[in-house]
Amino acid sequence: MLLRLPNTTHITGFAHGPDDTVYLLTDIRGNAQTPRPHLLQLVLPSQIRR
């Protein structure tokens, strides 16, 4: 598992950016009817150590 996204209802989009950047478009509405979009930018390390 790379990360946890608490309070996230859905991940609605995914895009790979320059270098090691990933963008996630998420919906954090919970039980509400109105969507609450949130854009996350993740920068992944070049090497992941185990």
OpenMM code with the backbone's topology and positions (N, CA, C; nanometers):
from openmm import Vec3, app, unit

residues = "MET LEU LEU ARG LEU PRO ASN THR THR HIS ILE THR GLY PHE ALA HIS GLY PRO ASP ASP THR VAL TYR LEU LEU THR ASP ILE ARG GLY ASN ALA GLN THR PRO ARG PRO HIS LEU LEU GLN LEU VAL LEU PRO SER GLN ILE ARG ARG".split()
positions = [
    Vec3(0.0848, -0.1176, 0.0000),
    Vec3(0.0000, 0.0000, 0.0000),
    Vec3(0.0888, 0.1232, 0.0000),
    Vec3(0.0593, 0.2141, -0.0900),
    Vec3(0.1380, 0.3365, -0.1013),
    Vec3(0.0898, 0.4429, -0.0036),
    Vec3(-0.0423, 0.4596, 0.0088),
    Vec3(-0.0962, 0.5596, 0.1001),
    Vec3(-0.2420, 0.5293, 0.1316),
    Vec3(-0.2891, 0.5883, 0.2397),
    Vec3(-0.4303, 0.5810, 0.2778),
    Vec3(-0.4926, 0.7178, 0.2513),
    Vec3(-0.6160, 0.7146, 0.2035),
    Vec3(-0.6887, 0.8390, 0.1774),
    Vec3(-0.8146, 0.8416, 0.2633),
    Vec3(-0.8019, 0.8804, 0.3904),
    Vec3(-0.9198, 0.8832, 0.4766),
    Vec3(-1.0223, 0.9841, 0.4260),
    Vec3(-1.1492, 0.9524, 0.4488),
    Vec3(-1.2619, 1.0385, 0.4102),
    Vec3(-1.2769, 1.0541, 0.2596),
    Vec3(-1.2153, 0.9661, 0.1818),
    Vec3(-1.2274, 0.9716, 0.0365),
    Vec3(-1.3371, 0.8764, -0.0077),
    Vec3(-1.4372, 0.9297, -0.0786),
    Vec3(-1.5475, 0.8488, -0.1273),
    Vec3(-1.5070, 0.7745, -0.2543),
    Vec3(-1.4470, 0.8453, -0.3500),
    Vec3(-1.4069, 0.7862, -0.4777),
    Vec3(-1.2784, 0.8510, -0.5268),
    Vec3(-1.1997, 0.7771, -0.6017),
    Vec3(-1.0927, 0.8341, -0.6831),
    Vec3(-1.1491, 0.8377, -0.8239),
    Vec3(-1.1682, 0.9578, -0.8775),
    Vec3(-1.2374, 0.9719, -1.0054),
    Vec3(-1.1427, 0.9940, -1.1224),
    Vec3(-1.0168, 1.0246, -1.0957),
    Vec3(-0.9227, 1.0458, -1.2046),
    Vec3(-0.7803, 1.0238, -1.1592),
    Vec3(-0.6958, 0.9897, -1.2559),
    Vec3(-0.5558, 0.9617, -1.2297),
    Vec3(-0.4759, 1.0125, -1.3493),
    Vec3(-0.3666, 1.0847, -1.3243),
    Vec3(-0.2821, 1.1321, -1.4333),
    Vec3(-0.1364, 1.1287, -1.3903),
    Vec3(-0.0502, 1.0886, -1.4815),
    Vec3(0.0937, 1.0878, -1.4554),
    Vec3(0.1499, 1.2191, -1.5056),
    Vec3(0.2194, 1.2898, -1.4185),
    Vec3(0.2784, 1.4173, -1.4555),
    Vec3(0.4257, 1.4018, -1.4878),
    Vec3(0.4975, 1.5130, -1.4947),
    Vec3(0.6402, 1.5070, -1.5247),
    Vec3(0.7175, 1.4392, -1.4113),
    Vec3(0.8268, 1.3775, -1.4479),
    Vec3(0.9146, 1.3082, -1.3528),
    Vec3(0.8369, 1.2013, -1.2769),
    Vec3(0.8383, 1.2070, -1.1470),
    Vec3(0.7734, 1.1053, -1.0635),
    Vec3(0.6473, 1.1589, -0.9968),
    Vec3(0.5753, 1.2471, -1.0633),
    Vec3(0.4558, 1.3095, -1.0076),
    Vec3(0.3305, 1.2383, -1.0575),
    Vec3(0.2377, 1.2146, -0.9663),
    Vec3(0.1093, 1.1540, -0.9988),
    Vec3(0.0003, 1.2444, -0.9417),
    Vec3(-0.1065, 1.2658, -1.0173),
    Vec3(-0.2198, 1.3457, -0.9726),
    Vec3(-0.3419, 1.2557, -0.9568),
    Vec3(-0.4124, 1.2708, -0.8447),
    Vec3(-0.5363, 1.1978, -0.8207),
    Vec3(-0.6483, 1.2982, -0.8001),
    Vec3(-0.7584, 1.2793, -0.8712),
    Vec3(-0.8784, 1.3599, -0.8492),
    Vec3(-0.9713, 1.2749, -0.7635),
    Vec3(-0.9990, 1.3219, -0.6431),
    Vec3(-1.0776, 1.2446, -0.5482),
    Vec3(-1.2055, 1.3188, -0.5117),
    Vec3(-1.2988, 1.2456, -0.4575),
    Vec3(-1.4247, 1.3020, -0.4083),
    Vec3(-1.4294, 1.2762, -0.2583),
    Vec3(-1.4361, 1.3821, -0.1791),
    Vec3(-1.4319, 1.3682, -0.0331),
    Vec3(-1.5660, 1.4048, 0.0303),
    Vec3(-1.6765, 1.3773, -0.0405),
    Vec3(-1.8087, 1.4182, 0.0076),
    Vec3(-1.8594, 1.3381, 0.1260),
    Vec3(-1.8086, 1.2175, 0.1465),
    Vec3(-1.8633, 1.1341, 0.2534),
    Vec3(-2.0047, 1.0926, 0.2205),
    Vec3(-2.1013, 1.1222, 0.3073),
    Vec3(-2.2409, 1.0854, 0.2845),
    Vec3(-2.3236, 1.1972, 0.2226),
    Vec3(-2.2626, 1.3120, 0.1949),
    Vec3(-2.3358, 1.4254, 0.1370),
    Vec3(-2.3703, 1.3979, -0.0090),
    Vec3(-2.4709, 1.4666, -0.0611),
    Vec3(-2.5123, 1.4510, -0.2003),
    Vec3(-2.4261, 1.5327, -0.2970),
    Vec3(-2.3752, 1.6454, -0.2505),
    Vec3(-2.2976, 1.7351, -0.3356),
    Vec3(-2.1512, 1.6900, -0.3404),
    Vec3(-2.0953, 1.6704, -0.4606),
    Vec3(-1.9544, 1.6307, -0.4715),
    Vec3(-1.8605, 1.7365, -0.4147),
    Vec3(-1.7518, 1.6925, -0.3569),
    Vec3(-1.6471, 1.7822, -0.3063),
    Vec3(-1.5148, 1.7364, -0.3654),
    Vec3(-1.4815, 1.7826, -0.4878),
    Vec3(-1.3589, 1.7371, -0.5523),
    Vec3(-1.2344, 1.7889, -0.4808),
    Vec3(-1.1297, 1.7085, -0.4854),
    Vec3(-1.0031, 1.7429, -0.4213),
    Vec3(-0.8922, 1.6878, -0.5095),
    Vec3(-0.7950, 1.7702, -0.5457),
    Vec3(-0.6841, 1.7274, -0.6293),
    Vec3(-0.5625, 1.7024, -0.5419),
    Vec3(-0.5091, 1.5815, -0.5500),
    Vec3(-0.3898, 1.5458, -0.4740),
    Vec3(-0.2711, 1.5332, -0.5681),
    Vec3(-0.1579, 1.5892, -0.5283),
    Vec3(-0.0348, 1.5739, -0.6047),
    Vec3(0.0601, 1.4881, -0.5220),
    Vec3(0.1024, 1.3773, -0.5785),
    Vec3(0.1944, 1.2870, -0.5113),
    Vec3(0.3260, 1.2870, -0.5878),
    Vec3(0.4364, 1.3032, -0.5164),
    Vec3(0.5679, 1.2916, -0.5773),
    Vec3(0.6299, 1.1647, -0.5232),
    Vec3(0.6472, 1.0671, -0.6109),
    Vec3(0.6986, 0.9375, -0.5716),
    Vec3(0.8511, 0.9391, -0.5740),
    Vec3(0.9154, 0.8760, -0.4767),
    Vec3(1.0622, 0.8726, -0.4787),
    Vec3(1.1108, 0.7881, -0.5958),
    Vec3(1.2283, 0.8225, -0.6463),
    Vec3(1.2852, 0.7488, -0.7592),
    Vec3(1.3069, 0.6024, -0.7256),
    Vec3(1.3516, 0.5771, -0.6051),
    Vec3(1.3728, 0.4401, -0.5602),
    Vec3(1.2988, 0.4204, -0.4284),
    Vec3(1.2205, 0.3161, -0.4223),
    Vec3(1.1501, 0.2846, -0.2984),
    Vec3(1.2278, 0.1752, -0.2288),
    Vec3(1.2750, 0.2035, -0.1080),
    Vec3(1.3541, 0.1060, -0.0316),
    Vec3(1.2609, 0.0143, 0.0443),
    Vec3(1.2964, -0.1105, 0.0524),
    Vec3(1.2179, -0.2066, 0.1288),
    Vec3(1.2903, -0.2442, 0.2539),
] * unit.nanometer
topology = app.Topology()
chain = topology.addChain("A")
for resn in residues:
    res = topology.addResidue(resn, chain)
    for name in ("N", "CA", "C"):
        topology.addAtom(name, app.Element.getBySymbol(name[0]), res)
